Amino acid sequence: METEDWLRPLRERGLIPDDVLAAFVVGSAARGWHNSRSDFDIYVVSPSDRESESSRSISMPLNPPHIRSEMFYEDARRWEVTYWLDAQI
């Protein structure tokens, strides 16, 4: 997949914050090991916390002590977008 193929579904759903510093694919798709049943995992890094009605908070031993995650389906494939603050990495 090309970069725009990864970013388009995120942009269409408003999942890329205006202050994004980086967005990258992780997991099996990043390694080229994915198959038709694999999900797509995207990490987004920004300086500000992103919270929405559809996001879930995941407790982590970080400061602040959580990361946020959004999940959606595109073409019958599950996508998970995880948001990290730049201070957490």
Secondary structure, DSSP 8 states (H G I E B T S, - for coil): --HHHHHHHHHHTT-S-TT--EEEEESHHHHT---TT--EEEEEEESS----TT-EEEE-SSSSSEEEEEEEEETTEEEEEEEEEGGG-
